[in-house]
Each structure stands twice: as structure tokens, then as C-alpha cells.
Amino acid sequence: MPGRRSGGRRTSQSQSRSIVENFRRGDKIQVFSAGRQLDGNGTFIRAEGGFLVWEDNSGNRNTTSLESISVRRLRKRSC
């Protein structure tokens, strides 16, 4: 059908929604790009507009595109 995309990349909005559903502000995370860890461990702040906003252990706030990264939680949240 014209105007419809099949397969391919998810939109930035759906990527952000997926990250937000799996992580909460304050979760300890590791961020990877192309299988390599970026800037050590950090803290999840939010995902918005196709970007992950997180703070590294040095206190630097980072904004990283969600298009080519993976994120891993370091510890489980307590209920």
C-alpha cells in the first residue's frame, strides 16, 4: 500500500516508549554501541524523542541516540 512502511526501523517515538517501559529514572545502567560499552556505568534519566538521557558515574549528563545502542540494567529495582 502506498504510504505504508513494512518492516524496517521503528520510529523514534516507539523506541523511546519501549525504553521507558523497561527502565525507570534512577536505574543503574550500562550503555553499549556496536557491542562496546560507552563511558562505563551510569544512571537512567529518561528516553525522549529518540534519545536516551543518562548520567555517567563522573556526573556528566549524556544524550545518546537510541538508533544504534543497547542498554542493560545493572541491578533489579526493589518493589
N, C-alpha and C positions, 0 to 999 in steps of 0.2 A: 504494500500500500504506500502511496506517496506520502511523505511527511512522517512516516513512522520509521523508527530505528529498531533493528533487531540485533540482539547480542551487543557486542562492543562494550565500551566503558559505561559505568554507572555515572550519574550526574554528581556534581559536587555536593548538591543538597542531600542526595541519598547516601553518599559516603559519610558526610557529617552526621546524619541521623544514625547510621549504623555504629559509628564510633561512640556517639553519645549514649546509645542504648547499652553499650558494653562497658563503658568506663564512667566513673564519677569523679568530680572535682576532688583532688587530693590523693587519688590513686597513684601509687609509685609505679612507674613505667620504664620500659626500655624502648627506644625508637630505632628502627632499622631501615636502611635504604640500600637496595641492591645487596641485601644479605649482610651488610656491615652496620655495626652499631654506631649511632650518632651521639657524640657528646656524653657518653656514659648514661647513667640512670637519671631519671627526673621525676617530675610530678605533673600529672594531667591537670590542665586548667579547663579547656573546652575545645570542641571542634565546631567550626562555623565557616560557612562559605567556602568549603573545600580545603580548609586549612586546620591543622592541629596546633593549638596554642598550649605550650607546656613550658615548665621551668626546669632548667638543669640543676645539678647539685651545687653549682657555683652561684646560683641565684639569678642567672641570666634567663630572661623570657625569650622563648624561641617560637617562631611561626613557621611551620613546615607544611608544604603541600601534601595532601593526602593521596595524590595520584600515584606516587611511587614508593610509599613507605609501608611498613608493618609495625604494629605496636603490640607489646607484650606487657601484661600486668605482672609485677614482681611479687605481690602478696595479695591474698584474698582480703576483701573487705569484711569487717566484722559487722554483724547484723544488729 
